[in-house]
């Protein structure tokens, strides 16, 4: 293996290199990320008290691709858009009330999950190591479920929150984590072929 190839595989997968881009490009990435979060909010399976959406996949992917700082900032901007009343949350809803309702714990967990996934990605837990990519995505999803459960437990009690707000979403979290890892792996292969 050549020195260049060894160096390539030793560095974390960073296809967007947003930390090297201009402020204008980073701002455009934030707007694109908020649009992606909004689109993922519209892919929803109605459940009570918490709907199942593709938001967790979008949040962890944004973290993995943007890095921890820009990933968390992107999701925070999305939350601000929702708080201002833009229809960015599940089923096209928005407003400050959503940030105090049953889904508030999940919503506030999204930027933290993006930061955790991004932090792990910056340390190589990405497309070049599919098992680690899966683990980083799963860590982000688990954090969202934990924070969502904690908030919901305050509203309806711990056991009820576990059965209504965590148990139905565990399999989805695993599947979305695997899908995220597969997407990163495919992106890594595409970048390598293009190089």
C-alpha positions in Angstrom: 0.0 0.0 0.0 1.4 3.4 -1.0 2.0 6.1 1.6 -0.8 8.2 0.0 -3.3 5.4 0.2 -2.4 4.7 3.8 -2.9 8.4 4.7 -6.2 8.4 2.9 -7.5 5.5 4.9 -6.1 6.8 8.2 -8.0 10.1 7.9 -11.7 10.4 8.8 -14.2 10.4 5.9 -15.1 14.1 5.3 -16.6 14.4 1.8 -18.1 17.9 2.3 -15.0 19.4 4.0 -17.3 22.1 5.3 -14.8 23.3 7.9 -12.6 24.4 5.0 -15.3 26.2 3.1 -16.3 29.9 3.1 -18.9 31.3 5.5 -21.3 31.6 2.6 -21.0 27.9 1.7 -21.4 26.9 5.4 -24.6 29.1 5.6 -25.9 27.4 2.4 -25.2 24.0 4.1 -27.1 25.1 7.2 -30.1 26.1 5.0 -29.9 22.8 3.1 -29.7 20.9 6.3 -32.8 22.7 7.7 -34.6 21.8 4.5 -33.6 18.2 4.9 -34.8 18.1 8.5 -38.1 19.7 7.4 -38.5 17.1 4.5 -37.8 14.3 6.9 -40.5 15.6 9.3 -43.1 15.1 6.6 -42.3 11.4 6.3 -44.3 10.4 9.3 -46.2 7.4 10.7 -48.9 8.8 13.0 -48.5 7.4 16.6 -49.6 8.7 19.9 -48.1 10.5 21.8 -45.1 10.7 19.5 -45.2 10.2 15.7 -42.4 8.2 13.9 -40.5 10.3 11.4 -37.3 10.2 9.5 -36.0 13.1 11.5 -33.6 11.0 13.6 -31.9 9.7 10.4 -31.6 13.2 9.0 -30.2 14.6 12.3 -27.5 11.9 12.6 -26.6 12.2 8.9 -26.3 15.9 9.2 -24.0 15.4 12.2 -21.9 12.8 10.4 -21.5 14.9 7.2 -21.3 18.4 8.7 -19.2 17.7 11.8 -20.3 18.3 15.4 -20.3 22.1 15.4 -22.0 22.8 12.1 -24.3 19.8 12.5 -25.6 21.0 15.9 -25.9 24.5 14.7 -27.9 23.4 11.7 -30.4 21.5 13.9 -30.6 24.4 16.3 -31.5 26.7 13.4 -34.2 24.2 12.4 -35.6 24.3 15.9 -35.6 28.1 15.8 -37.5 28.0 12.5 -40.1 25.8 14.1 -40.3 28.0 17.3 -41.0 31.0 15.0 -44.0 29.1 13.6 -42.6 27.8 10.3 -44.2 24.4 9.4 -41.0 22.4 9.9 -41.9 19.9 12.5 -43.8 16.6 12.0 -46.9 16.8 9.8 -46.1 20.4 8.9 -46.6 21.9 12.3 -44.6 24.6 14.0 -44.9 27.1 16.9 -43.3 27.5 20.3 -46.0 25.2 21.9 -44.3 22.2 20.1 -41.2 22.9 22.2 -43.1 22.3 25.4 -45.4 19.4 24.3 -44.9 15.6 24.5 -42.2 15.7 21.7 -40.1 18.4 23.2 -37.5 16.0 24.6 -37.0 14.5 21.2 -36.8 17.8 19.5 -34.2 19.2 21.9 -32.2 16.0 21.6 -31.7 16.4 17.9 -28.9 19.0 18.0 -27.1 17.0 20.7 -27.4 13.8 18.7 -26.0 15.6 15.7 -23.1 16.8 17.8 -22.4 13.4 19.2 -22.6 11.7 15.8 -20.5 14.5 14.2 -17.9 14.3 17.0 -17.6 10.5 16.4 -17.4 11.0 12.6 -14.6 13.5 13.1 -12.7 10.7 14.8 -13.2 8.2 12.0 -16.6 6.6 12.9 -17.9 7.1 9.4 -18.2 5.5 5.9 -14.7 3.9 5.9 -15.6 1.9 9.1 -19.2 0.7 8.6 -19.6 -0.9 12.0 -18.4 2.3 13.7 -20.6 4.3 11.5 -23.6 2.2 12.6 -22.5 2.5 16.3 -22.3 6.3 16.0 -25.7 6.5 14.3 -27.1 4.2 17.0 -25.6 6.4 19.7 -27.3 9.4 18.3 -30.6 7.6 18.0 -30.3 6.2 21.6 -29.6 9.7 22.9 -32.8 11.0 21.2 -34.9 8.2 22.7 -33.4 8.7 26.1 -34.0 12.4 26.2 -37.4 12.0 24.6 -38.3 9.4 27.3 -37.0 11.6 30.1 -39.3 14.5 29.0 -42.3 12.3 28.3 -41.8 10.6 31.7 -42.3 14.0 33.4 -45.6 14.4 31.6 -47.1 10.8 31.7 -44.9 8.8 34.1 -41.8 6.7 33.5 -43.2 3.3 32.6 -46.0 4.7 30.4 -43.4 6.9 28.6 -41.2 3.9 28.1 -43.9 1.9 26.4 -45.4 4.8 24.4 -42.3 6.8 23.6 -39.3 4.4 23.4 -40.3 0.8 22.8 -42.2 1.4 19.5 -39.1 3.3 18.1 -36.3 0.9 19.0 -36.5 -1.2 15.9 -36.8 1.9 13.8 -33.7 3.4 15.4 -31.7 0.3 14.6 -32.9 0.2 11.0 -32.3 4.0 10.5 -28.8 3.6 12.0 -28.0 0.8 9.6 -29.4 2.8 6.7 -27.3 5.8 7.8 -24.2 3.7 7.9 -25.0 2.2 4.5 -25.4 5.7 3.0 -22.1 6.8 4.4 -20.4 3.6 3.1 -21.9 4.3 -0.4 -20.7 7.9 -0.3 -17.2 6.8 0.7 -17.1 4.4 -2.2 -18.3 7.1 -4.6 -15.7 9.6 -3.4 -13.0 6.9 -3.7 -14.1 6.1 -7.3 -14.1 9.8 -8.2 -10.6 10.4 -6.8 
